[in-house]
Amino acid sequence: MVGEEKYIELMREKTGEERLMIASQLREFVLKLSQLGIRSQFPKISKKELREKLLQRIYGDNLSFKISRRQAG
């Protein structure tokens, strides 16, 4: 893909600090977008449930199951 190649070229021109900052900003954007998606599906969700669903969305069912069992015990 031409766009992907150009993106990689632009990223290689950045310093390590700049790339880290961009990655951090992208991470924050993805987390906020995921939270908005969850809230649109579950408008009355609590903060705790939102966190659990976000973890499940990011890490899959395996991790969220382990976390909920650990919190219960």
mmCIF file of the N, C-alpha and C atoms, coordinates in Angstrom:
data_MODEL
# 
_entry.id   MODEL 
# 
loop_
_atom_site.group_PDB 
_atom_site.id 
_atom_site.type_symbol 
_atom_site.label_atom_id 
_atom_site.label_alt_id 
_atom_site.label_comp_id 
_atom_site.label_asym_id 
_atom_site.label_entity_id 
_atom_site.label_seq_id 
_atom_site.pdbx_PDB_ins_code 
_atom_site.Cartn_x 
_atom_site.Cartn_y 
_atom_site.Cartn_z 
_atom_site.occupancy 
_atom_site.B_iso_or_equiv 
_atom_site.pdbx_formal_charge 
_atom_site.auth_seq_id 
_atom_site.auth_comp_id 
_atom_site.auth_asym_id 
_atom_site.auth_atom_id 
_atom_site.pdbx_PDB_model_num 
ATOM 1   N N  . MET A 1 1  ? 0.830   -1.178  0.000  1.00 0.00 ? 1  MET A N  1 
ATOM 2   C CA . MET A 1 1  ? 0.000   0.000   0.000  1.00 0.00 ? 1  MET A CA 1 
ATOM 3   C C  . MET A 1 1  ? 0.881   1.250   0.000  1.00 0.00 ? 1  MET A C  1 
ATOM 4   N N  . VAL A 1 2  ? 0.543   2.159   -0.846 1.00 0.00 ? 2  VAL A N  1 
ATOM 5   C CA . VAL A 1 2  ? 1.335   3.385   -0.962 1.00 0.00 ? 2  VAL A CA 1 
ATOM 6   C C  . VAL A 1 2  ? 1.217   4.218   0.310  1.00 0.00 ? 2  VAL A C  1 
ATOM 7   N N  . GLY A 1 3  ? -0.003  4.350   0.861  1.00 0.00 ? 3  GLY A N  1 
ATOM 8   C CA . GLY A 1 3  ? -0.208  5.142   2.071  1.00 0.00 ? 3  GLY A CA 1 
ATOM 9   C C  . GLY A 1 3  ? 0.560   4.589   3.256  1.00 0.00 ? 3  GLY A C  1 
ATOM 10  N N  . GLU A 1 4  ? 0.554   3.282   3.395  1.00 0.00 ? 4  GLU A N  1 
ATOM 11  C CA . GLU A 1 4  ? 1.255   2.637   4.496  1.00 0.00 ? 4  GLU A CA 1 
ATOM 12  C C  . GLU A 1 4  ? 2.759   2.840   4.372  1.00 0.00 ? 4  GLU A C  1 
ATOM 13  N N  . GLU A 1 5  ? 3.280   2.724   3.177  1.00 0.00 ? 5  GLU A N  1 
ATOM 14  C CA . GLU A 1 5  ? 4.714   2.936   2.950  1.00 0.00 ? 5  GLU A CA 1 
ATOM 15  C C  . GLU A 1 5  ? 5.113   4.371   3.280  1.00 0.00 ? 5  GLU A C  1 
ATOM 16  N N  . LYS A 1 6  ? 4.274   5.319   2.892  1.00 0.00 ? 6  LYS A N  1 
ATOM 17  C CA . LYS A 1 6  ? 4.550   6.731   3.185  1.00 0.00 ? 6  LYS A CA 1 
ATOM 18  C C  . LYS A 1 6  ? 4.522   6.969   4.688  1.00 0.00 ? 6  LYS A C  1 
ATOM 19  N N  . TYR A 1 7  ? 3.556   6.370   5.365  1.00 0.00 ? 7  TYR A N  1 
ATOM 20  C CA . TYR A 1 7  ? 3.454   6.504   6.820  1.00 0.00 ? 7  TYR A CA 1 
ATOM 21  C C  . TYR A 1 7  ? 4.716   5.971   7.497  1.00 0.00 ? 7  TYR A C  1 
ATOM 22  N N  . ILE A 1 8  ? 5.152   4.793   7.075  1.00 0.00 ? 8  ILE A N  1 
ATOM 23  C CA . ILE A 1 8  ? 6.366   4.198   7.656  1.00 0.00 ? 8  ILE A CA 1 
ATOM 24  C C  . ILE A 1 8  ? 7.567   5.098   7.403  1.00 0.00 ? 8  ILE A C  1 
ATOM 25  N N  . GLU A 1 9  ? 7.658   5.641   6.206  1.00 0.00 ? 9  GLU A N  1 
ATOM 26  C CA . GLU A 1 9  ? 8.761   6.552   5.870  1.00 0.00 ? 9  GLU A CA 1 
ATOM 27  C C  . GLU A 1 9  ? 8.731   7.781   6.779  1.00 0.00 ? 9  GLU A C  1 
ATOM 28  N N  . LEU A 1 10 ? 7.558   8.352   6.969  1.00 0.00 ? 10 LEU A N  1 
ATOM 29  C CA . LEU A 1 10 ? 7.437   9.527   7.835  1.00 0.00 ? 10 LEU A CA 1 
ATOM 30  C C  . LEU A 1 10 ? 7.798   9.198   9.277  1.00 0.00 ? 10 LEU A C  1 
ATOM 31  N N  . MET A 1 11 ? 7.377   8.021   9.742  1.00 0.00 ? 11 MET A N  1 
ATOM 32  C CA . MET A 1 11 ? 7.679   7.634   11.121 1.00 0.00 ? 11 MET A CA 1 
ATOM 33  C C  . MET A 1 11 ? 9.173   7.398   11.326 1.00 0.00 ? 11 MET A C  1 
ATOM 34  N N  . ARG A 1 12 ? 9.852   6.880   10.308 1.00 0.00 ? 12 ARG A N  1 
ATOM 35  C CA . ARG A 1 12 ? 11.295  6.645   10.424 1.00 0.00 ? 12 ARG A CA 1 
ATOM 36  C C  . ARG A 1 12 ? 12.078  7.945   10.525 1.00 0.00 ? 12 ARG A C  1 
ATOM 37  N N  . GLU A 1 13 ? 11.496  9.029   10.030 1.00 0.00 ? 13 GLU A N  1 
ATOM 38  C CA . GLU A 1 13 ? 12.149  10.339  10.102 1.00 0.00 ? 13 GLU A CA 1 
ATOM 39  C C  . GLU A 1 13 ? 12.021  10.959  11.484 1.00 0.00 ? 13 GLU A C  1 
ATOM 40  N N  . LYS A 1 14 ? 11.114  10.456  12.299 1.00 0.00 ? 14 LYS A N  1 
ATOM 41  C CA . LYS A 1 14 ? 10.879  10.992  13.646 1.00 0.00 ? 14 LYS A CA 1 
ATOM 42  C C  . LYS A 1 14 ? 11.905  10.430  14.620 1.00 0.00 ? 14 LYS A C  1 
ATOM 43  N N  . THR A 1 15 ? 12.117  11.181  15.684 1.00 0.00 ? 15 THR A N  1 
ATOM 44  C CA . THR A 1 15 ? 12.993  10.679  16.747 1.00 0.00 ? 15 THR A CA 1 
ATOM 45  C C  . THR A 1 15 ? 12.237  9.625   17.548 1.00 0.00 ? 15 THR A C  1 
ATOM 46  N N  . GLY A 1 16 ? 12.951  8.876   18.351 1.00 0.00 ? 16 GLY A N  1 
ATOM 47  C CA . GLY A 1 16 ? 12.318  7.879   19.207 1.00 0.00 ? 16 GLY A CA 1 
ATOM 48  C C  . GLY A 1 16 ? 11.314  8.521   20.145 1.00 0.00 ? 16 GLY A C  1 
ATOM 49  N N  . GLU A 1 17 ? 11.650  9.684   20.667 1.00 0.00 ? 17 GLU A N  1 
ATOM 50  C CA . GLU A 1 17 ? 10.746  10.398  21.567 1.00 0.00 ? 17 GLU A CA 1 
ATOM 51  C C  . GLU A 1 17 ? 9.461   10.807  20.842 1.00 0.00 ? 17 GLU A C  1 
ATOM 52  N N  . GLU A 1 18 ? 9.583   11.278  19.612 1.00 0.00 ? 18 GLU A N  1 
ATOM 53  C CA . GLU A 1 18 ? 8.403   11.662  18.823 1.00 0.00 ? 18 GLU A CA 1 
ATOM 54  C C  . GLU A 1 18 ? 7.518   10.448  18.530 1.00 0.00 ? 18 GLU A C  1 
ATOM 55  N N  . ARG A 1 19 ? 8.148   9.322   18.190 1.00 0.00 ? 19 ARG A N  1 
ATOM 56  C CA . ARG A 1 19 ? 7.374   8.106   17.908 1.00 0.00 ? 19 ARG A CA 1 
ATOM 57  C C  . ARG A 1 19 ? 6.650   7.611   19.155 1.00 0.00 ? 19 ARG A C  1 
ATOM 58  N N  . LEU A 1 20 ? 7.316   7.710   20.292 1.00 0.00 ? 20 LEU A N  1 
ATOM 59  C CA . LEU A 1 20 ? 6.699   7.298   21.549 1.00 0.00 ? 20 LEU A CA 1 
ATOM 60  C C  . LEU A 1 20 ? 5.502   8.198   21.881 1.00 0.00 ? 20 LEU A C  1 
ATOM 61  N N  . MET A 1 21 ? 5.644   9.496   21.659 1.00 0.00 ? 21 MET A N  1 
ATOM 62  C CA . MET A 1 21 ? 4.556   10.423  21.916 1.00 0.00 ? 21 MET A CA 1 
ATOM 63  C C  . MET A 1 21 ? 3.359   10.125  21.004 1.00 0.00 ? 21 MET A C  1 
ATOM 64  N N  . ILE A 1 22 ? 3.622   9.850   19.741 1.00 0.00 ? 22 ILE A N  1 
ATOM 65  C CA . ILE A 1 22 ? 2.562   9.518   18.791 1.00 0.00 ? 22 ILE A CA 1 
ATOM 66  C C  . ILE A 1 22 ? 1.863   8.225   19.214 1.00 0.00 ? 22 ILE A C  1 
ATOM 67  N N  . ALA A 1 23 ? 2.635   7.228   19.602 1.00 0.00 ? 23 ALA A N  1 
ATOM 68  C CA . ALA A 1 23 ? 2.055   5.953   20.039 1.00 0.00 ? 23 ALA A CA 1 
ATOM 69  C C  . ALA A 1 23 ? 1.181   6.154   21.272 1.00 0.00 ? 23 ALA A C  1 
ATOM 70  N N  . SER A 1 24 ? 1.637   6.976   22.194 1.00 0.00 ? 24 SER A N  1 
ATOM 71  C CA . SER A 1 24 ? 0.872   7.255   23.406 1.00 0.00 ? 24 SER A CA 1 
ATOM 72  C C  . SER A 1 24 ? -0.444  7.960   23.073 1.00 0.00 ? 24 SER A C  1 
ATOM 73  N N  . GLN A 1 25 ? -0.388  8.910   22.161 1.00 0.00 ? 25 GLN A N  1 
ATOM 74  C CA . GLN A 1 25 ? -1.593  9.624   21.748 1.00 0.00 ? 25 GLN A CA 1 
ATOM 75  C C  . GLN A 1 25 ? -2.572  8.688   21.040 1.00 0.00 ? 25 GLN A C  1 
ATOM 76  N N  . LEU A 1 26 ? -2.055  7.800   20.203 1.00 0.00 ? 26 LEU A N  1 
ATOM 77  C CA . LEU A 1 26 ? -2.912  6.831   19.519 1.00 0.00 ? 26 LEU A CA 1 
ATOM 78  C C  . LEU A 1 26 ? -3.574  5.883   20.516 1.00 0.00 ? 26 LEU A C  1 
ATOM 79  N N  . ARG A 1 27 ? -2.816  5.468   21.523 1.00 0.00 ? 27 ARG A N  1 
ATOM 80  C CA . ARG A 1 27 ? -3.354  4.583   22.562 1.00 0.00 ? 27 ARG A CA 1 
ATOM 81  C C  . ARG A 1 27 ? -4.502  5.263   23.289 1.00 0.00 ? 27 ARG A C  1 
ATOM 82  N N  . GLU A 1 28 ? -4.292  6.513   23.703 1.00 0.00 ? 28 GLU A N  1 
ATOM 83  C CA . GLU A 1 28 ? -5.338  7.254   24.396 1.00 0.00 ? 28 GLU A CA 1 
ATOM 84  C C  . GLU A 1 28 ? -6.578  7.410   23.520 1.00 0.00 ? 28 GLU A C  1 
ATOM 85  N N  . PHE A 1 29 ? -6.382  7.685   22.230 1.00 0.00 ? 29 PHE A N  1 
ATOM 86  C CA . PHE A 1 29 ? -7.498  7.831   21.304 1.00 0.00 ? 29 PHE A CA 1 
ATOM 87  C C  . PHE A 1 29 ? -8.293  6.534   21.199 1.00 0.00 ? 29 PHE A C  1 
ATOM 88  N N  . VAL A 1 30 ? -7.585  5.417   21.067 1.00 0.00 ? 30 VAL A N  1 
ATOM 89  C CA . VAL A 1 30 ? -8.246  4.117   20.942 1.00 0.00 ? 30 VAL A CA 1 
ATOM 90  C C  . VAL A 1 30 ? -9.013  3.772   22.219 1.00 0.00 ? 30 VAL A C  1 
ATOM 91  N N  . LEU A 1 31 ? -8.439  4.070   23.377 1.00 0.00 ? 31 LEU A N  1 
ATOM 92  C CA . LEU A 1 31 ? -9.136  3.801   24.638 1.00 0.00 ? 31 LEU A CA 1 
ATOM 93  C C  . LEU A 1 31 ? -10.414 4.627   24.740 1.00 0.00 ? 31 LEU A C  1 
ATOM 94  N N  . LYS A 1 32 ? -10.335 5.918   24.405 1.00 0.00 ? 32 LYS A N  1 
ATOM 95  C CA . LYS A 1 32 ? -11.518 6.780   24.464 1.00 0.00 ? 32 LYS A CA 1 
ATOM 96  C C  . LYS A 1 32 ? -12.576 6.325   23.461 1.00 0.00 ? 32 LYS A C  1 
ATOM 97  N N  . LEU A 1 33 ? -12.141 5.962   22.281 1.00 0.00 ? 33 LEU A N  1 
ATOM 98  C CA . LEU A 1 33 ? -13.074 5.484   21.259 1.00 0.00 ? 33 LEU A CA 1 
ATOM 99  C C  . LEU A 1 33 ? -13.758 4.196   21.711 1.00 0.00 ? 33 LEU A C  1 
ATOM 100 N N  . SER A 1 34 ? -12.988 3.297   22.314 1.00 0.00 ? 34 SER A N  1 
ATOM 101 C CA . SER A 1 34 ? -13.558 2.049   22.829 1.00 0.00 ? 34 SER A CA 1 
ATOM 102 C C  . SER A 1 34 ? -14.561 2.318   23.943 1.00 0.00 ? 34 SER A C  1 
ATOM 103 N N  . GLN A 1 35 ? -14.218 3.243   24.839 1.00 0.00 ? 35 GLN A N  1 
ATOM 104 C CA . GLN A 1 35 ? -15.138 3.594   25.922 1.00 0.00 ? 35 GLN A CA 1 
ATOM 105 C C  . GLN A 1 35 ? -16.444 4.170   25.367 1.00 0.00 ? 35 GLN A C  1 
ATOM 106 N N  . LEU A 1 36 ? -16.341 5.032   24.366 1.00 0.00 ? 36 LEU A N  1 
ATOM 107 C CA . LEU A 1 36 ? -17.538 5.597   23.748 1.00 0.00 ? 36 LEU A CA 1 
ATOM 108 C C  . LEU A 1 36 ? -18.400 4.507   23.117 1.00 0.00 ? 36 LEU A C  1 
ATOM 109 N N  . GLY A 1 37 ? -17.758 3.542   22.471 1.00 0.00 ? 37 GLY A N  1 
ATOM 110 C CA . GLY A 1 37 ? -18.488 2.436   21.870 1.00 0.00 ? 37 GLY A CA 1 
ATOM 111 C C  . GLY A 1 37 ? -19.222 1.609   22.911 1.00 0.00 ? 37 GLY A C  1 
ATOM 112 N N  . ILE A 1 38 ? -18.552 1.345   24.021 1.00 0.00 ? 38 ILE A N  1 
ATOM 113 C CA . ILE A 1 38 ? -19.170 0.571   25.099 1.00 0.00 ? 38 ILE A CA 1 
ATOM 114 C C  . ILE A 1 38 ? -20.331 1.360   25.700 1.00 0.00 ? 38 ILE A C  1 
ATOM 115 N N  . ARG A 1 39 ? -20.111 2.650   25.952 1.00 0.00 ? 39 ARG A N  1 
ATOM 116 C CA . ARG A 1 39 ? -21.173 3.486   26.518 1.00 0.00 ? 39 ARG A CA 1 
ATOM 117 C C  . ARG A 1 39 ? -22.378 3.587   25.585 1.00 0.00 ? 39 ARG A C  1 
ATOM 118 N N  . SER A 1 40 ? -22.144 3.551   24.269 1.00 0.00 ? 40 SER A N  1 
ATOM 119 C CA . SER A 1 40 ? -23.281 3.613   23.348 1.00 0.00 ? 40 SER A CA 1 
ATOM 120 C C  . SER A 1 40 ? -24.088 2.309   23.393 1.00 0.00 ? 40 SER A C  1 
ATOM 121 N N  . GLN A 1 41 ? -23.415 1.198   23.667 1.00 0.00 ? 41 GLN A N  1 
ATOM 122 C CA . GLN A 1 41 ? -24.113 -0.089  23.796 1.00 0.00 ? 41 GLN A CA 1 
ATOM 123 C C  . GLN A 1 41 ? -24.800 -0.228  25.148 1.00 0.00 ? 41 GLN A C  1 
ATOM 124 N N  . PHE A 1 42 ? -24.195 0.344   26.175 1.00 0.00 ? 42 PHE A N  1 
ATOM 125 C CA . PHE A 1 42 ? -24.685 0.219   27.555 1.00 0.00 ? 42 PHE A CA 1 
ATOM 126 C C  . PHE A 1 42 ? -24.735 1.609   28.201 1.00 0.00 ? 42 PHE A C  1 
ATOM 127 N N  . PRO A 1 43 ? -25.730 2.409   27.876 1.00 0.00 ? 43 PRO A N  1 
ATOM 128 C CA . PRO A 1 43 ? -25.782 3.805   28.337 1.00 0.00 ? 43 PRO A CA 1 
ATOM 129 C C  . PRO A 1 43 ? -25.760 3.979   29.860 1.00 0.00 ? 43 PRO A C  1 
ATOM 130 N N  . LYS A 1 44 ? -26.266 3.011   30.607 1.00 0.00 ? 44 LYS A N  1 
ATOM 131 C CA . LYS A 1 44 ? -26.342 3.149   32.067 1.00 0.00 ? 44 LYS A CA 1 
ATOM 132 C C  . LYS A 1 44 ? -25.222 2.392   32.783 1.00 0.00 ? 44 LYS A C  1 
ATOM 133 N N  . ILE A 1 45 ? -24.163 2.075   32.085 1.00 0.00 ? 45 ILE A N  1 
ATOM 134 C CA . ILE A 1 45 ? -23.065 1.277   32.648 1.00 0.00 ? 45 ILE A CA 1 
ATOM 135 C C  . ILE A 1 45 ? -22.336 2.049   33.751 1.00 0.00 ? 45 ILE A C  1 
ATOM 136 N N  . SER A 1 46 ? -21.957 1.345   34.801 1.00 0.00 ? 46 SER A N  1 
ATOM 137 C CA . SER A 1 46 ? -21.182 1.963   35.886 1.00 0.00 ? 46 SER A CA 1 
ATOM 138 C C  . SER A 1 46 ? -19.718 2.070   35.467 1.00 0.00 ? 46 SER A C  1 
ATOM 139 N N  . LYS A 1 47 ? -18.964 2.853   36.224 1.00 0.00 ? 47 LYS A N  1 
ATOM 140 C CA . LYS A 1 47 ? -17.533 3.003   35.924 1.00 0.00 ? 47 LYS A CA 1 
ATOM 141 C C  . LYS A 1 47 ? -16.811 1.663   36.046 1.00 0.00 ? 47 LYS A C  1 
ATOM 142 N N  . LYS A 1 48 ? -17.181 0.882   37.045 1.00 0.00 ? 48 LYS A N  1 
ATOM 143 C CA . LYS A 1 48 ? -16.541 -0.419  37.250 1.00 0.00 ? 48 LYS A CA 1 
ATOM 144 C C  . LYS A 1 48 ? -16.849 -1.364  36.083 1.00 0.00 ? 48 LYS A C  1 
ATOM 145 N N  . GLU A 1 49 ? -18.121 -1.402  35.682 1.00 0.00 ? 49 GLU A N  1 
ATOM 146 C CA . GLU A 1 49 ? -18.503 -2.264  34.559 1.00 0.00 ? 49 GLU A CA 1 
ATOM 147 C C  . GLU A 1 49 ? -17.838 -1.807  33.261 1.00 0.00 ? 49 GLU A C  1 
ATOM 148 N N  . LEU A 1 50 ? -17.731 -0.489  33.086 1.00 0.00 ? 50 LEU A N  1 
ATOM 149 C CA . LEU A 1 50 ? -17.072 0.054   31.893 1.00 0.00 ? 50 LEU A CA 1 
ATOM 150 C C  . LEU A 1 50 ? -15.615 -0.409  31.852 1.00 0.00 ? 50 LEU A C  1 
ATOM 151 N N  . ARG A 1 51 ? -14.949 -0.323  32.984 1.00 0.00 ? 51 ARG A N  1 
ATOM 152 C CA . ARG A 1 51 ? -13.547 -0.763  33.053 1.00 0.00 ? 51 ARG A CA 1 
ATOM 153 C C  . ARG A 1 51 ? -13.424 -2.247  32.715 1.00 0.00 ? 51 ARG A C  1 
ATOM 154 N N  . GLU A 1 52 ? -14.331 -3.053  33.253 1.00 0.00 ? 52 GLU A N  1 
ATOM 155 C CA . GLU A 1 52 ? -14.301 -4.496  32.988 1.00 0.00 ? 52 GLU A CA 1 
ATOM 156 C C  . GLU A 1 52 ? -14.543 -4.795  31.510 1.00 0.00 ? 52 GLU A C  1 
ATOM 157 N N  . LYS A 1 53 ? -15.517 -4.117  30.925 1.00 0.00 ? 53 LYS A N  1 
ATOM 158 C CA . LYS A 1 53 ? -15.811 -4.337  29.501 1.00 0.00 ? 53 LYS A CA 1 
ATOM 159 C C  . LYS A 1 53 ? -14.669 -3.841  28.624 1.00 0.00 ? 53 LYS A C  1 
ATOM 160 N N  . LEU A 1 54 ? -14.034 -2.750  29.030 1.00 0.00 ? 54 LEU A N  1 
ATOM 161 C CA . LEU A 1 54 ? -12.889 -2.229  28.278 1.00 0.00 ? 54 LEU A CA 1 
ATOM 162 C C  . LEU A 1 54 ? -11.736 -3.232  28.315 1.00 0.00 ? 54 LEU A C  1 
ATOM 163 N N  . LEU A 1 55 ? -11.448 -3.777  29.490 1.00 0.00 ? 55 LEU A N  1 
ATOM 164 C CA . LEU A 1 55 ? -10.403 -4.795  29.602 1.00 0.00 ? 55 LEU A CA 1 
ATOM 165 C C  . LEU A 1 55 ? -10.739 -6.016  28.761 1.00 0.00 ? 55 LEU A C  1 
ATOM 166 N N  . GLN A 1 56 ? -12.014 -6.402  28.787 1.00 0.00 ? 56 GLN A N  1 
ATOM 167 C CA . GLN A 1 56 ? -12.443 -7.554  27.996 1.00 0.00 ? 56 GLN A CA 1 
ATOM 168 C C  . GLN A 1 56 ? -12.259 -7.273  26.506 1.00 0.00 ? 56 GLN A C  1 
ATOM 169 N N  . ARG A 1 57 ? -12.608 -6.066  26.089 1.00 0.00 ? 57 ARG A N  1 
ATOM 170 C CA . ARG A 1 57 ? -12.482 -5.708  24.674 1.00 0.00 ? 57 ARG A CA 1 
ATOM 171 C C  . ARG A 1 57 ? -11.012 -5.686  24.240 1.00 0.00 ? 57 ARG A C  1 
ATOM 172 N N  . ILE A 1 58 ? -10.147 -5.226  25.116 1.00 0.00 ? 58 ILE A N  1 
ATOM 173 C CA . ILE A 1 58 ? -8.728  -5.106  24.770 1.00 0.00 ? 58 ILE A CA 1 
ATOM 174 C C  . ILE A 1 58 ? -8.014  -6.451  24.851 1.00 0.00 ? 58 ILE A C  1 
ATOM 175 N N  . TYR A 1 59 ? -8.230  -7.170  25.953 1.00 0.00 ? 59 TYR A N  1 
ATOM 176 C CA . TYR A 1 59 ? -7.445  -8.373  26.215 1.00 0.00 ? 59 TYR A CA 1 
ATOM 177 C C  . TYR A 1 59 ? -8.186  -9.683  25.962 1.00 0.00 ? 59 TYR A C  1 
ATOM 178 N N  . GLY A 1 60 ? -9.483  -9.611  25.711 1.00 0.00 ? 60 GLY A N  1 
ATOM 179 C CA . GLY A 1 60 ? -10.244 -10.830 25.441 1.00 0.00 ? 60 GLY A CA 1 
ATOM 180 C C  . GLY A 1 60 ? -10.877 -11.409 26.688 1.00 0.00 ? 60 GLY A C  1 
ATOM 181 N N  . ASP A 1 61 ? -11.658 -12.432 26.485 1.00 0.00 ? 61 ASP A N  1 
ATOM 182 C CA . ASP A 1 61 ? -12.415 -13.043 27.580 1.00 0.00 ? 61 ASP A CA 1 
ATOM 183 C C  . ASP A 1 61 ? -11.539 -13.683 28.645 1.00 0.00 ? 61 ASP A C  1 
ATOM 184 N N  . ASN A 1 62 ? -10.441 -14.246 28.263 1.00 0.00 ? 62 ASN A N  1 
ATOM 185 C CA . ASN A 1 62 ? -9.575  -14.937 29.214 1.00 0.00 ? 62 ASN A CA 1 
ATOM 186 C C  . ASN A 1 62 ? -9.125  -14.037 30.347 1.00 0.00 ? 62 ASN A C  1 
ATOM 187 N N  . LEU A 1 63 ? -8.596  -12.865 30.031 1.00 0.00 ? 63 LEU A N  1 
ATOM 188 C CA . LEU A 1 63 ? -8.066  -11.972 31.049 1.00 0.00 ? 63 LEU A CA 1 
ATOM 189 C C  . LEU A 1 63 ? -9.182  -11.416 31.919 1.00 0.00 ? 63 LEU A C  1 
ATOM 190 N N  . SER A 1 64 ? -10.272 -10.989 31.325 1.00 0.00 ? 64 SER A N  1 
ATOM 191 C CA . SER A 1 64 ? -11.342 -10.396 32.128 1.00 0.00 ? 64 SER A CA 1 
ATOM 192 C C  . SER A 1 64 ? -11.922 -11.428 33.093 1.00 0.00 ? 64 SER A C  1 
ATOM 193 N N  . PHE A 1 65 ? -11.992 -12.688 32.676 1.00 0.00 ? 65 PHE A N  1 
ATOM 194 C CA . PHE A 1 65 ? -12.470 -13.749 33.568 1.00 0.00 ? 65 PHE A CA 1 
ATOM 195 C C  . PHE A 1 65 ? -11.523 -13.894 34.753 1.00 0.00 ? 65 PHE A C  1 
ATOM 196 N N  . LYS A 1 66 ? -10.226 -13.892 34.502 1.00 0.00 ? 66 LYS A N  1 
ATOM 197 C CA . LYS A 1 66 ? -9.251  -14.023 35.583 1.00 0.00 ? 66 LYS A CA 1 
ATOM 198 C C  . LYS A 1 66 ? -9.331  -12.843 36.536 1.00 0.00 ? 66 LYS A C  1 
ATOM 199 N N  . ILE A 1 67 ? -9.503  -11.639 36.002 1.00 0.00 ? 67 ILE A N  1 
ATOM 200 C CA . ILE A 1 67 ? -9.572  -10.452 36.853 1.00 0.00 ? 67 ILE A CA 1 
ATOM 201 C C  . ILE A 1 67 ? -10.818 -10.484 37.717 1.00 0.00 ? 67 ILE A C  1 
ATOM 202 N N  . SER A 1 68 ? -11.961 -10.831 37.135 1.00 0.00 ? 68 SER A N  1 
ATOM 203 C CA . SER A 1 68 ? -13.212 -10.854 37.916 1.00 0.00 ? 68 SER A CA 1 
ATOM 204 C C  . SER A 1 68 ? -13.144 -11.939 38.997 1.00 0.00 ? 68 SER A C  1 
ATOM 205 N N  . ARG A 1 69 ? -12.518 -13.052 38.726 1.00 0.00 ? 69 ARG A N  1 
ATOM 206 C CA . ARG A 1 69 ? -12.381 -14.113 39.739 1.00 0.00 ? 69 ARG A CA 1 
ATOM 207 C C  . ARG A 1 69 ? -11.444 -13.661 40.839 1.00 0.00 ? 69 ARG A C  1 
ATOM 208 N N  . ARG A 1 70 ? -10.380 -12.951 40.485 1.00 0.00 ? 70 ARG A N  1 
ATOM 209 C CA . ARG A 1 70 ? -9.431  -12.486 41.482 1.00 0.00 ? 70 ARG A CA 1 
ATOM 210 C C  . ARG A 1 70 ? -10.092 -11.446 42.397 1.00 0.00 ? 70 ARG A C  1 
ATOM 211 N N  . GLN A 1 71 ? -10.906 -10.553 41.835 1.00 0.00 ? 71 GLN A N  1 
ATOM 212 C CA . GLN A 1 71 ? -11.588 -9.530  42.631 1.00 0.00 ? 71 GLN A CA 1 
ATOM 213 C C  . GLN A 1 71 ? -12.637 -10.153 43.533 1.00 0.00 ? 71 GLN A C  1 
ATOM 214 N N  . ALA A 1 72 ? -13.281 -11.226 43.082 1.00 0.00 ? 72 ALA A N  1 
ATOM 215 C CA . ALA A 1 72 ? -14.320 -11.881 43.881 1.00 0.00 ? 72 ALA A CA 1 
ATOM 216 C C  . ALA A 1 72 ? -13.730 -12.637 45.066 1.00 0.00 ? 72 ALA A C  1 
ATOM 217 N N  . GLY A 1 73 ? -12.519 -13.154 44.885 1.00 0.00 ? 73 GLY A N  1 
ATOM 218 C CA . GLY A 1 73 ? -11.915 -14.005 45.904 1.00 0.00 ? 73 GLY A CA 1 
ATOM 219 C C  . GLY A 1 73 ? -11.083 -13.251 46.828 1.00 0.00 ? 73 GLY A C  1 
# 
